[in-house]
């Protein structure tokens, strides 16, 4: 049994058909004469690792939390200022 070698360009084009163009792996594999197992491996090799994606999502969530905390702090300061102004104007002028 001989193993068939494919060029990096061929692999890249096959992966593009799955990832970018949305074709299914079995469909592309059958059309190109490649085993679906090999094509799955090629797609997995170029896909971002789940842990990388998870850490990116965590970083985005942390930055969103920091932004929202700053916004809450600013809104609370505005509220406190308005409360002071309301008390000032509510005093009885004597």
N, C-alpha and C positions, 0 to 999 in steps of 0.2 A: 504494500500500500504506500503510494508516494504522497507526500504532503505538498500541496500546491502553495506557492508563495505569491503574495499580492504586494504590489508596490504601495508605498505610503500614500501616493496620490489616489490610487484606486480605493484604498480604505477610507481616505478622507471624503471622497465623493459618495461612497456608500453610506457613511455616517451622516453626511449632510442630507441625504434623501430621507433618512429617518428623523433626524433632529430638527432640521430647518423646514423641510417640505411636508413633514407629517405623515409620510408613508409608514406602514407597519413593517416590522422587522421581517416577518415571514414573506411578505410581498416583495420587498427589496431583495432578500436573499434568493428567492426563486428566480427573480428577473435577472440577477447578476451571476447566478450559478455559484453561490457561496452558501456554506451551511449557516443556518440561523444561529447556531451556537457561536460561531466565529463572529458574526455580525453583532450579536449581543455583547460579546467581549470587547469589540471595537468601540461600540457606543458607550459602554461602561468606562472604558479607558479615558474617554474625552469628557465624560460628564463630571461635574464637580462632586466631590465626595460629600456624603450626607453630613459628616461632622463639620466640614467647611461651610456648608450651607446653613447648618444650625448655628454655628458661631457667628456667621454674618447676620442672621436674624436676631440673635441675642444682642449683638452690638447695635443694630438699628433700634431694637426695643429699649435698650438702655439710653440711647441718645434721645429717643422720644420721651422717656420718663423724665430726663433732665430738663428738656424743653417745657414739658407740662408743669413740672414743679416751679420753674421760673415764672411761668404764666400765672399759676395759682398765687405765688408770692406777690406778683404785681397787682393782681385783682384784689387780694386781701388788703394791700396797702391803699388802693383806691377806695375800697369799702370803708376802711378805718377813717380815711380823710373825709369822706362824705358824712360819716357819723358825727365827726367832730364839727363839721360845718353845720349840720342839722341842729346839733345842740347849741351852737353859737347863735344861730338865727332864731331858735325857739325860746331863747331867754326873754324874760319880760323887761322891756326898757323902762327904767324908772326915772 
